[in-house]
Amino acid sequence: MVTIPESHPRYKSLQKREKIVAGIEAGITSRQGLIAHGRGEAFDYLIGERTLPAALRATEAAAALLLTAEKPVISVNGNVAALVPEKLIALSTLILAPLEVNIFYWTEERVQRIVAHLERLGATNVLGRDAEPRIPGITHARARADTAGIYAADVVFTPLEDGDRCEALIKMGKRVISVDLNPFSRTSRYATVSIVDDVERALDNLIALIRAAKLSTVTTPDFDNQRNLSAVIDEIIERLRVEESGC
Amino acid sequence: MVTIPESHPRYKSLQKREKIVAGIEAGITSRQGLIAHGRGEAFDYLIGERTLPAALRATEAAAALLLTAEKPVISVNGNVAALVPEKLIALSTLILAPLEVNIFYWTEERVQRIVAHLERLGATNVLGRDAEPRIPGITHARARADTAGIYAADVVFTPLEDGDRCEALIKMGKRVISVDLNPFSRTSRYATVSIVDDVERALDNLIALIRAAKLSTVTTPDFDNQRNLSAVIDEIIERLRVEESGC
C-alpha cells in the first residue's frame, strides 16, 4: 500500500482507496468493485463525508433488528472484505451471526480467498464455500446462498448489496439491512432498513450501539425507512444549494 | 468481458462498466480511471441517466465552437478510449480534427496501446506519441502536449479532463470543451463550455448536432457557462425532489 501522510486533507478517503486497491492485488476485490467504490466516493462527498442524523437513526434501527433476530447473517462481498474485515468479524462475534461470503462476480477462487482472508484475521464462522443457487427470482449465477446462512436467515445484514439480490431476499420474507451511500439505489429502496453511510463509519456506529444496547434493554425504535431516506435526500439537496452558491 | 443478462435493470450502466474493465485488461485504462468512472456513475444517477436540457444547450454551444474553430483537437484519455473510441473517430472525421492521446497517469506503453487501439478501429490522424512537457503551470509529468495538436489548438475537446490540466489550457488562451458528469468538479468550473453529461450520450448528441449544422448555417448560440452550470445543479435538485416524493 502507498503511504499517505496523516496530514493530507483527504487522508481517510485516500486510505480507503488504497485498501480497495490492495484488495484487488490480493484477489479479494473485483475491478467492478473499484468502480462501485468510486461511486460511493461521489455520494460520500455529497453527504459531506460524515454520518448524517438520518443514517444514525437507521443504524439504531439496524442494531435493534440484529439484536432481536433469530438467525441473523452477515453478508460479505469483495469490497467490505478489503475495507472492514476486522469490523465484520467483531460484529459477527458480538451478535453470534455467521459471515457469509456473497460476491456478485462469483468465482470459486475469489470466494476461497475471501474466506481465507477472514479466517486469517480470526473469523471462526465463515460460510459461502458451499453456497448453491437457491434464491428464487434472480439469475442462476447471482442466486447463491448457503443453507446454513443467508438461505435460512430471518435478518440479513448486507453492506454494499446488489439491488436484484436485495429485492429477491425481501421477496423471500427476510428483513434486509443495507449499507449503501446511494439513497436512490434499488438496494436502498428495497431494504427493510437502509443505512446511507460509509461502510466503515456505519460499522463503527453499529458495533458501538450494539455494545451499548447489550448493557440495557433492547427497544425497537419507531422507524420509517421511507421517511428516513427522504431525510437523507433533504440533506443532500441542502448541500447542493451551498455548493451552487459557491459556483 | 462478463456477460450481463439484458434483463438486469442496470444493464446499460453495467455494460459501460464492463467496457472500462476490458480497457484495463487491454492496458488502455488505469485503475484510477476505474474509480473515476464510478464517481461519474454516481453523478449520472443524480441526473437520471439522461441528457439534461442544460447539458444539451452546452452541447449545442460546443458544436458551434468546434465548427468555427481554426485548429480543433480532440483529447483522448484511457477511459474514453475504452468507452467511446468509434464515436471519437467519427467526430474526428466530421470536423477534420486530430485525436491526441492525453493520459493523466502517463506511460509510453499505455500511450502506444491507445494509439494502436484507435488506429485498429480506423483512426488515421492520431497524435500523442511525440507529446513532450509543454503546458506551463502544471507538473512536468502532466504537461505533455503535441506541437501539432493540443499545444497549437485554439479549441480543445477534452472529455473527462483533469482539473489542473483544464485550468492550464484555459490559461494558455485556449477554449476548452469538457464532458464531466460532476458539475462541481474543477474541470466543469474552469472549462469554456462544460457539458455535464455521460460521454456516450454527449458524443451522440454532439455528432448529430454537427451533422445537422453542416447542412445549414452555423450560429453561435448565446451561451453563459456559469449560468448553465447553475441550471444543471437546479435540475439535479429538481430531480432529487421528484425522486424523494417517489420514495
Interface residues (C-beta under 8 A of the other chain):
Chain A: R17 V21 I24 R31 Q32 L34 I35 A36 H37 G38 R39 G40 E41 A42 F43 L46 Y105 T139 G163 D164 N182 P183 F184 S185 R186 R189 Q226 L229 S230 I233 D234 I236 I237 L240 R241 E243 E244 C247
Chain B: V2 P5 S7 H8 P9 R10 R17 I20 V21 I24 R31 L34 I35 A36 H37 G38 R39 G40 E41 A42 F43 Y45 L46 N182 P183 F184 R189 Q226 L229 S230 I233 D234 I236 I237 L240 R241 E243 E244 C247
